[in-house]
């Protein structure tokens, strides 16, 4: 079983990298999170999860052990394959995934393309007791509520045609000053400040 690969990044895309280890190129599936830490022609070490199927031997690489652990937890859920797990890791941070699972926020988990309501619920039920360590140490109920309010406000603003990237930083800034805002109030505040 391959545990890690140390070599040069020969090829890089948002979904896979080719790692050249002493003249042998290994095709490794990666998340966007890992992709952003790699640079072509630079040395790297990736933690590898090897999956052997009847028709293929697949390698998935991760920049951190934590990301690899989360990947393994996700693929342990019935109905979540390696590709779905990578998409989820590319869409949300480890902290967001853990917070979504711990707070039962199915809508947050469903933001990942290809994860429907039933799969999101299954992920929440199966992993609720296993993701505590991925959640930030200062995680508490009020910050979970703030995340939900922020997500709803950002969705509403997207419908109005305001890009999420534009409104997200503003939402964080406003919620830091006024953590008790409602969704409507937060939307109004963001609209005033854009």
C-alpha positions in Angstrom: 0.0 0.0 0.0 1.4 3.4 -1.0 1.3 5.8 2.0 3.0 8.9 0.5 4.7 10.1 -2.6 7.7 12.5 -2.6 8.6 13.9 -6.0 8.3 16.6 -8.5 5.0 17.9 -9.8 5.2 17.1 -13.5 1.6 18.0 -14.5 -1.1 19.9 -12.5 -4.8 20.5 -13.0 -7.5 21.3 -10.4 -8.5 17.6 -10.2 -5.3 15.6 -10.7 -1.5 15.9 -10.6 1.2 13.7 -12.0 4.0 13.3 -9.5 7.3 12.2 -10.9 9.1 10.0 -8.4 12.6 9.1 -9.8 11.4 8.9 -13.4 8.0 7.2 -12.7 5.0 9.5 -13.1 2.1 8.7 -10.7 -1.4 10.0 -11.7 -3.0 11.2 -8.5 -6.5 12.5 -8.0 -6.6 15.6 -5.9 -9.0 18.2 -4.4 -8.9 21.8 -5.3 -7.6 22.4 -1.7 -4.5 20.3 -2.5 -4.2 21.6 -6.1 -3.8 25.2 -4.8 -0.7 24.1 -2.7 1.1 22.5 -5.6 3.4 24.1 -8.3 4.6 22.5 -11.5 8.3 21.5 -11.4 8.4 21.9 -7.6 9.1 19.2 -5.0 6.1 18.0 -3.0 5.0 15.3 -0.6 1.5 14.0 -0.9 -0.3 11.6 1.5 -1.8 8.9 -0.6 -5.0 6.9 -0.4 -4.8 3.9 -2.7 -8.1 2.4 -3.9 -8.0 -0.9 -5.7 -11.0 -1.9 -7.8 -11.5 -4.8 -10.2 -10.9 -2.4 -13.2 -8.4 0.1 -11.7 -5.8 0.9 -9.2 -6.5 4.5 -8.1 -4.3 7.0 -6.2 -5.7 10.0 -4.4 -3.3 12.5 -2.9 -3.7 15.0 -0.1 -1.5 17.9 1.2 -2.4 17.1 4.8 -3.1 14.1 6.9 -6.3 15.8 8.0 -7.6 16.0 4.5 -6.8 12.4 3.9 -8.6 11.4 7.1 -11.7 13.4 6.1 -11.6 11.8 2.6 -11.5 8.3 4.2 -14.4 9.2 6.5 -16.5 10.4 3.6 -15.9 7.4 1.4 -16.9 5.2 4.3 -20.4 6.5 4.0 -22.6 4.3 1.8 -23.3 6.1 -1.5 -20.2 8.4 -1.3 -17.5 7.5 -3.8 -14.0 8.8 -4.2 -15.0 11.4 -6.8 -17.9 12.7 -4.7 -15.6 13.0 -1.7 -13.0 15.0 -3.7 -15.8 17.3 -5.0 -16.9 17.9 -1.4 -13.3 18.6 -0.3 -13.0 21.0 -3.2 -16.2 22.8 -2.4 -15.9 23.2 1.4 -13.0 23.5 3.8 -12.5 20.7 6.4 -13.9 23.0 9.1 -17.0 23.8 7.0 -17.6 20.1 6.3 -17.2 19.3 10.0 -19.5 22.2 11.1 -22.1 21.2 8.6 -22.1 17.6 9.9 -22.1 18.6 13.6 -24.9 21.2 13.1 -26.9 18.9 10.8 -26.8 21.5 8.1 -27.7 19.3 5.1 -28.0 22.3 2.8 -24.3 23.1 3.3 -23.2 19.6 2.5 -25.5 19.6 -0.6 -23.5 22.6 -2.0 -21.1 20.0 -3.4 -22.1 19.0 -6.9 -23.6 15.5 -7.1 -24.5 15.3 -3.4 -28.2 15.2 -2.9 -30.4 15.5 0.1 -30.4 11.7 1.0 -26.6 11.4 0.7 -26.1 14.6 2.7 -28.4 13.2 5.5 -26.5 9.9 5.4 -23.2 11.7 5.7 -24.5 13.7 8.7 -25.9 10.6 10.5 -22.8 8.4 9.8 -20.1 10.9 10.6 -21.6 13.1 13.4 -19.5 11.4 16.1 -16.4 11.2 14.0 -15.7 14.7 12.8 -15.3 16.6 16.1 -11.5 17.0 15.7 -11.9 18.8 12.3 -14.0 21.5 13.8 -12.3 24.6 15.0 -11.6 24.7 18.8 -13.7 27.8 19.3 -16.7 26.3 17.5 -19.9 27.0 19.4 -23.6 27.2 18.8 -23.6 31.0 18.0 -21.0 30.6 15.3 -23.0 27.7 13.8 -26.1 29.9 13.8 -24.0 32.7 12.2 -22.8 30.3 9.5 -26.4 29.4 8.7 -27.5 33.0 8.6 -24.5 33.9 6.4 -25.1 31.1 4.0 -28.8 32.1 3.6 -27.9 35.7 3.1 -25.2 34.9 0.5 -27.7 32.6 -1.4 -30.2 35.5 -1.4 -27.6 37.9 -2.7 -26.5 35.4 -5.4 -30.2 35.4 -6.6 -29.9 39.2 -6.9 -26.9 38.8 -9.1 -24.2 39.7 -6.6 -21.2 37.2 -6.7 -20.6 35.2 -3.6 -17.0 36.2 -3.5 -17.9 39.9 -3.3 -20.5 39.5 -0.5 -18.7 36.8 1.6 -15.9 39.0 3.0 -18.5 41.8 3.7 -20.8 39.3 5.5 -17.9 38.1 7.8 -17.0 41.7 8.6 -20.6 42.7 9.4 -21.3 39.5 11.5 -18.1 40.1 13.5 -19.5 43.5 14.6 -23.1 42.4 14.9 -23.3 38.7 15.5 -27.1 38.8 16.3 -28.3 40.0 12.8 -31.2 38.2 11.1 -30.8 37.0 7.4 -32.8 40.0 6.2 -30.8 42.5 8.2 -27.5 41.0 7.0 -28.6 41.2 3.4 -29.6 44.9 3.8 -26.3 45.7 5.5 -24.3 44.0 2.7 -26.3 45.8 0.0 -25.6 49.1 1.7 -21.8 48.4 1.8 -21.3 47.1 -1.7 
